Amino acid sequence: MKQLSDIIITKINTEIESSCIEIDLSSDKVLHMINFIRPLFEELREYIHQYKFPNNEDEIYLFKNIKPLILSKLIYCNDIYTL
């Protein structure tokens, strides 16, 4: 689980850096990020449904730290795009 979440977060951060979205918030770039993040988030969600957590701490960590981090980037992009 940790490996997949690290890969997804790295992909998102790399795409944000390469598209310079932190500097230029044009609607095209933001829409691109929405379309980039959404499938990765769905991939994580599908994986979570099938994954058996070895202990409660791992599950809590995922839902308290990893998932909100990814979801917050998607929500941010959605908010910027709708402005």
DRENTORKOL-3810 file (N, C-alpha, C; in nm, 4 decimals):
REM DRENTORKOL-3810
@n.u->0.0829; n.v->-0.1186; n.w->0.0000; ca.u->0.0000; ca.v->0.0000; ca.w->0.0000; c.u->0.0873; c.v->0.1248; c.w->0.0000
@n.u->0.1863; n.v->0.1255; n.w->0.0841; ca.u->0.2757; ca.v->0.2420; ca.w->0.0952; c.u->0.3457; c.v->0.2688; c.w->-0.0372
@n.u->0.3847; n.v->0.1642; n.w->-0.1068; ca.u->0.4533; ca.v->0.1810; ca.w->-0.2351; c.u->0.3617; c.v->0.2472; c.w->-0.3375
@n.u->0.2401; n.v->0.2000; n.w->-0.3481; ca.u->0.1465; ca.v->0.2565; ca.w->-0.4448; c.u->0.1165; c.v->0.4020; c.w->-0.4121
@n.u->0.0918; n.v->0.4314; n.w->-0.2873; ca.u->0.0612; ca.v->0.5696; ca.w->-0.2502; c.u->0.1808; c.v->0.6612; c.w->-0.2753
@n.u->0.3013; n.v->0.6134; n.w->-0.2483; ca.u->0.4211; ca.v->0.6933; ca.w->-0.2769; c.u->0.4364; c.v->0.7189; c.w->-0.4262
@n.u->0.4086; n.v->0.6192; n.w->-0.5067; ca.u->0.4175; ca.v->0.6343; ca.w->-0.6522; c.u->0.3166; c.v->0.7373; c.w->-0.7010
@n.u->0.1949; n.v->0.7291; n.w->-0.6519; ca.u->0.0897; ca.v->0.8221; ca.w->-0.6937; c.u->0.1240; c.v->0.9647; c.w->-0.6521
@n.u->0.1687; n.v->0.9825; n.w->-0.5305; ca.u->0.2045; ca.v->1.1161; ca.w->-0.4828; c.u->0.3228; c.v->1.1713; c.w->-0.5622
@n.u->0.4196; n.v->1.0878; n.w->-0.5911; ca.u->0.5340; ca.v->1.1310; ca.w->-0.6710; c.u->0.4909; c.v->1.1709; c.w->-0.8112
@n.u->0.4043; n.v->1.0933; n.w->-0.8724; ca.u->0.3542; ca.v->1.1278; ca.w->-1.0059; c.u->0.2830; c.v->1.2626; c.w->-1.0051
@n.u->0.1998; n.v->1.2840; n.w->-0.9062; ca.u->0.1244; ca.v->1.4095; ca.w->-0.8971; c.u->0.2196; c.v->1.5268; c.w->-0.8768
@n.u->0.3120; n.v->1.5136; n.w->-0.7841; ca.u->0.4060; ca.v->1.6223; ca.w->-0.7574; c.u->0.4956; c.v->1.6509; c.w->-0.8770
@n.u->0.5375; n.v->1.5473; n.w->-0.9463; ca.u->0.6196; ca.v->1.5656; ca.w->-1.0658; c.u->0.5411; c.v->1.6383; c.w->-1.1742
@n.u->0.4166; n.v->1.6015; n.w->-1.1918; ca.u->0.3328; ca.v->1.6669; ca.w->-1.2929; c.u->0.3062; c.v->1.8132; c.w->-1.2564
@n.u->0.2862; n.v->1.8402; n.w->-1.1301; ca.u->0.2662; ca.v->1.9782; ca.w->-1.0855; c.u->0.3908; c.v->2.0611; c.w->-1.1141
@n.u->0.5061; n.v->2.0051; n.w->-1.0840; ca.u->0.6315; ca.v->2.0771; ca.w->-1.1098; c.u->0.6564; c.v->2.0962; c.w->-1.2584
@n.u->0.6313; n.v->1.9941; n.w->-1.3367; ca.u->0.6594; ca.v->2.0038; ca.w->-1.4803; c.u->0.5618; c.v->2.0960; c.w->-1.5531
@n.u->0.4406; n.v->2.1059; n.w->-1.5040; ca.u->0.3432; ca.v->2.1921; ca.w->-1.5699; c.u->0.3435; c.v->2.3335; c.w->-1.5118
@n.u->0.4255; n.v->2.3556; n.w->-1.4096; ca.u->0.4380; ca.v->2.4881; ca.w->-1.3460; c.u->0.3036; c.v->2.5404; c.w->-1.2983
@n.u->0.2198; n.v->2.4529; n.w->-1.2521; ca.u->0.0860; ca.v->2.4945; ca.w->-1.2087; c.u->0.0910; c.v->2.5825; c.w->-1.0843
@n.u->0.1988; n.v->2.5723; n.w->-1.0076; ca.u->0.2107; ca.v->2.6557; ca.w->-0.8887; c.u->0.2317; c.v->2.8025; c.w->-0.9261
@n.u->0.2824; n.v->2.8265; n.w->-1.0458; ca.u->0.3088; ca.v->2.9628; ca.w->-1.0914; c.u->0.1963; c.v->3.0135; c.w->-1.1801
@n.u->0.1567; n.v->2.9321; n.w->-1.2758; ca.u->0.0563; ca.v->2.9712; ca.w->-1.3742; c.u->-0.0691; c.v->2.8864; c.w->-1.3548
@n.u->-0.1752; n.v->2.9487; n.w->-1.3092; ca.u->-0.2993; ca.v->2.8760; ca.w->-1.2827; c.u->-0.3996; c.v->2.8942; c.w->-1.3957
@n.u->-0.3558; n.v->2.8775; n.w->-1.5173; ca.u->-0.4485; ca.v->2.8897; ca.w->-1.6297; c.u->-0.5475; c.v->2.7741; c.w->-1.6269
@n.u->-0.6641; n.v->2.7971; n.w->-1.6814; ca.u->-0.7687; ca.v->2.6950; ca.w->-1.6763; c.u->-0.7288; c.v->2.5680; c.w->-1.7512
@n.u->-0.6516; n.v->2.5821; n.w->-1.8580; ca.u->-0.6062; ca.v->2.4626; ca.w->-1.9308; c.u->-0.5147; c.v->2.3755; c.w->-1.8451
@n.u->-0.4235; n.v->2.4397; n.w->-1.7745; ca.u->-0.3312; ca.v->2.3633; ca.w->-1.6902; c.u->-0.4035; c.v->2.3002; c.w->-1.5714
@n.u->-0.4959; n.v->2.3741; n.w->-1.5160; ca.u->-0.5706; ca.v->2.3204; ca.w->-1.4021; c.u->-0.6584; c.v->2.2039; c.w->-1.4463
@n.u->-0.7221; n.v->2.2177; n.w->-1.5602; ca.u->-0.8031; ca.v->2.1077; ca.w->-1.6126; c.u->-0.7160; c.v->1.9854; c.w->-1.6417
@n.u->-0.5992; n.v->2.0091; n.w->-1.6941; ca.u->-0.5053; ca.v->1.8985; ca.w->-1.7181; c.u->-0.4730; c.v->1.8270; c.w->-1.5867
@n.u->-0.4493; n.v->1.9036; n.w->-1.4806; ca.u->-0.4180; ca.v->1.8426; ca.w->-1.3520; c.u->-0.5375; c.v->1.7665; c.w->-1.2959
@n.u->-0.6565; n.v->1.8187; n.w->-1.3144; ca.u->-0.7765; ca.v->1.7467; ca.w->-1.2700; c.u->-0.7852; c.v->1.6126; c.w->-1.3418
@n.u->-0.7656; n.v->1.6157; n.w->-1.4709; ca.u->-0.7720; ca.v->1.4927; ca.w->-1.5508; c.u->-0.6545; c.v->1.3995; c.w->-1.5232
@n.u->-0.5481; n.v->1.4529; n.w->-1.4707; ca.u->-0.4326; ca.v->1.3711; ca.w->-1.4348; c.u->-0.4516; c.v->1.3062; c.w->-1.2971
@n.u->-0.5016; n.v->1.3830; n.w->-1.2020; ca.u->-0.5132; ca.v->1.3346; ca.w->-1.0637; c.u->-0.6312; c.v->1.2396; c.w->-1.0457
@n.u->-0.7429; n.v->1.2696; n.w->-1.1090; ca.u->-0.8640; ca.v->1.1900; ca.w->-1.0878; c.u->-0.8427; c.v->1.0398; c.w->-1.1134
@n.u->-0.7830; n.v->0.9994; n.w->-1.2258; ca.u->-0.7624; ca.v->0.8543; ca.w->-1.2456; c.u->-0.6666; c.v->0.7923; c.w->-1.1432
@n.u->-0.5682; n.v->0.8693; n.w->-1.0993; ca.u->-0.4770; ca.v->0.8178; ca.w->-0.9975; c.u->-0.5491; c.v->0.7989; c.w->-0.8646
@n.u->-0.6353; n.v->0.8929; n.w->-0.8331; ca.u->-0.7141; ca.v->0.8802; ca.w->-0.7106; c.u->-0.8077; c.v->0.7596; c.w->-0.7199
@n.u->-0.8680; n.v->0.7407; n.w->-0.8348; ca.u->-0.9562; ca.v->0.6248; ca.w->-0.8549; c.u->-0.8779; c.v->0.4943; c.w->-0.8459
@n.u->-0.7565; n.v->0.4946; n.w->-0.8979; ca.u->-0.6710; ca.v->0.3765; ca.w->-0.8894; c.u->-0.6422; c.v->0.3421; c.w->-0.7432
@n.u->-0.6117; n.v->0.4426; n.w->-0.6644; ca.u->-0.5883; ca.v->0.4205; ca.w->-0.5225; c.u->-0.7147; c.v->0.3689; c.w->-0.4545
@n.u->-0.8263; n.v->0.4256; n.w->-0.4886; ca.u->-0.9534; ca.v->0.3835; ca.w->-0.4291; c.u->-0.9845; c.v->0.2371; c.w->-0.4608
@n.u->-0.9641; n.v->0.1996; n.w->-0.5853; ca.u->-0.9857; ca.v->0.0591; ca.w->-0.6238; c.u->-0.8919; c.v->-0.0338; c.w->-0.5470
@n.u->-0.7694; n.v->0.0087; n.w->-0.5348; ca.u->-0.6711; ca.v->-0.0732; ca.w->-0.4640; c.u->-0.7086; c.v->-0.0891; c.w->-0.3171
@n.u->-0.7553; n.v->0.0183; n.w->-0.2569; ca.u->-0.7944; ca.v->0.0150; ca.w->-0.1161; c.u->-0.9073; c.v->-0.0854; c.w->-0.0923
@n.u->-1.0015; n.v->-0.0907; n.w->-0.1849; ca.u->-1.1145; ca.v->-0.1837; ca.w->-0.1689; c.u->-1.0698; c.v->-0.3294; c.w->-0.1691
@n.u->-0.9633; n.v->-0.3584; n.w->-0.2398; ca.u->-0.9160; ca.v->-0.4961; ca.w->-0.2496; c.u->-0.8077; c.v->-0.5298; c.w->-0.1477
@n.u->-0.7470; n.v->-0.4281; n.w->-0.0923; ca.u->-0.6325; ca.v->-0.4466; ca.w->-0.0033; c.u->-0.6769; c.v->-0.4863; c.w->0.1374
@n.u->-0.6075; n.v->-0.5805; n.w->0.1934; ca.u->-0.6297; ca.v->-0.6207; ca.w->0.3326; c.u->-0.5181; c.v->-0.5579; c.w->0.4173
@n.u->-0.5566; n.v->-0.4666; n.w->0.5016; ca.u->-0.4582; ca.v->-0.3988; ca.w->0.5846; c.u->-0.4049; c.v->-0.4942; c.w->0.6905
@n.u->-0.2730; n.v->-0.4948; n.w->0.7105; ca.u->-0.2152; ca.v->-0.5861; ca.w->0.8099; c.u->-0.2495; c.v->-0.5471; c.w->0.9531
@n.u->-0.2738; n.v->-0.4180; n.w->0.9734; ca.u->-0.3099; ca.v->-0.3731; ca.w->1.1081; c.u->-0.3884; c.v->-0.2422; c.w->1.0990
@n.u->-0.4470; n.v->-0.2044; n.w->1.2090; ca.u->-0.5297; ca.v->-0.0842; ca.w->1.2124; c.u->-0.4484; c.v->0.0432; c.w->1.1917
@n.u->-0.3245; n.v->0.0430; n.w->1.2377; ca.u->-0.2411; ca.v->0.1622; ca.w->1.2245; c.u->-0.2167; c.v->0.1973; c.w->1.0780
@n.u->-0.1931; n.v->0.0976; n.w->0.9946; ca.u->-0.1720; ca.v->0.1222; ca.w->0.8521; c.u->-0.2973; c.v->0.1791; c.w->0.7861
@n.u->-0.4096; n.v->0.1243; n.w->0.8228; ca.u->-0.5352; ca.v->0.1730; ca.w->0.7670; c.u->-0.5637; c.v->0.3167; c.w->0.8118
@n.u->-0.5417; n.v->0.3436; n.w->0.9373; ca.u->-0.5624; ca.v->0.4790; ca.w->0.9894; c.u->-0.4677; c.v->0.5769; c.w->0.9209
@n.u->-0.3430; n.v->0.5368; n.w->0.9051; ca.u->-0.2446; ca.v->0.6238; ca.w->0.8396; c.u->-0.2876; c.v->0.6583; c.w->0.6974
@n.u->-0.3352; n.v->0.5600; n.w->0.6253; ca.u->-0.3794; ca.v->0.5840; ca.w->0.4882; c.u->-0.4945; c.v->0.6837; c.w->0.4843
@n.u->-0.5958; n.v->0.6608; n.w->0.5645; ca.u->-0.7151; ca.v->0.7458; ca.w->0.5590; c.u->-0.6948; c.v->0.8813; c.w->0.6272
@n.u->-0.5968; n.v->0.8891; n.w->0.7125; ca.u->-0.5724; ca.v->1.0154; ca.w->0.7821; c.u->-0.4673; c.v->1.1014; c.w->0.7115
@n.u->-0.3735; n.v->1.0409; n.w->0.6392; ca.u->-0.2618; ca.v->1.1148; ca.w->0.5811; c.u->-0.2532; c.v->1.1066; c.w->0.4290
@n.u->-0.2558; n.v->0.9881; n.w->0.3758; ca.u->-0.2321; ca.v->0.9698; ca.w->0.2326; c.u->-0.3515; c.v->1.0139; c.w->0.1492
@n.u->-0.4660; n.v->0.9582; n.w->0.1772; ca.u->-0.5851; ca.v->0.9905; ca.w->0.0982; c.u->-0.6191; c.v->1.1399; c.w->0.1019
@n.u->-0.6169; n.v->1.2045; n.w->0.2180; ca.u->-0.6447; ca.v->1.3489; ca.w->0.2194; c.u->-0.5432; c.v->1.4321; c.w->0.1402
@n.u->-0.4187; n.v->1.3882; n.w->0.1389; ca.u->-0.3165; ca.v->1.4603; ca.w->0.0638; c.u->-0.3485; c.v->1.4603; c.w->-0.0859
@n.u->-0.3833; n.v->1.3442; n.w->-0.1378; ca.u->-0.4158; ca.v->1.3320; ca.w->-0.2794; c.u->-0.5480; c.v->1.4025; c.w->-0.3098
@n.u->-0.6460; n.v->1.3790; n.w->-0.2261; ca.u->-0.7770; ca.v->1.4400; ca.w->-0.2477; c.u->-0.7701; c.v->1.5924; c.w->-0.2382
@n.u->-0.6876; n.v->1.6451; n.w->-0.1515; ca.u->-0.6760; ca.v->1.7905; ca.w->-0.1379; c.u->-0.6219; c.v->1.8550; c.w->-0.2653
@n.u->-0.5320; n.v->1.7873; n.w->-0.3328; ca.u->-0.4798; ca.v->1.8399; ca.w->-0.4594; c.u->-0.5893; c.v->1.8420; c.w->-0.5660
@n.u->-0.6705; n.v->1.7394; n.w->-0.5680; ca.u->-0.7814; ca.v->1.7335; ca.w->-0.6629; c.u->-0.8860; c.v->1.8406; c.w->-0.6304
@n.u->-0.9188; n.v->1.8559; n.w->-0.5059; ca.u->-1.0161; ca.v->1.9575; ca.w->-0.4652; c.u->-0.9636; c.v->2.0971; c.w->-0.4968
@n.u->-0.8378; n.v->2.1204; n.w->-0.4697; ca.u->-0.7774; ca.v->2.2508; ca.w->-0.4995; c.u->-0.7895; c.v->2.2833; c.w->-0.6484
@n.u->-0.7533; n.v->2.1885; n.w->-0.7312; ca.u->-0.7616; ca.v->2.2102; ca.w->-0.8770; c.u->-0.9065; c.v->2.2323; c.w->-0.9207
@n.u->-0.9972; n.v->2.1564; n.w->-0.8657; ca.u->-1.1387; ca.v->2.1750; ca.w->-0.8990; c.u->-1.1868; c.v->2.3137; c.w->-0.8585
@n.u->-1.1473; n.v->2.3576; n.w->-0.7422; ca.u->-1.1871; ca.v->2.4902; ca.w->-0.6952; c.u->-1.1312; c.v->2.6002; c.w->-0.7845
@n.u->-1.0060; n.v->2.5887; n.w->-0.8208; ca.u->-0.9432; ca.v->2.6889; ca.w->-0.9091; c.u->-1.0125; c.v->2.6885; c.w->-1.0453
@n.u->-1.0406; n.v->2.5709; n.w->-1.0954; ca.u->-1.1032; ca.v->2.5601; ca.w->-1.2280; c.u->-1.2439; c.v->2.6219; c.w->-1.2289
@n.u->-1.3184; n.v->2.6057; n.w->-1.1219; ca.u->-1.4542; ca.v->2.6581; ca.w->-1.1196; c.u->-1.4593; c.v->2.8090; c.w->-1.0946
@n.u->-1.3489; n.v->2.8679; n.w->-1.0526; ca.u->-1.3466; ca.v->3.0125; ca.w->-1.0356; c.u->-1.3450; c.v->3.0748; c.w->-1.1689
END
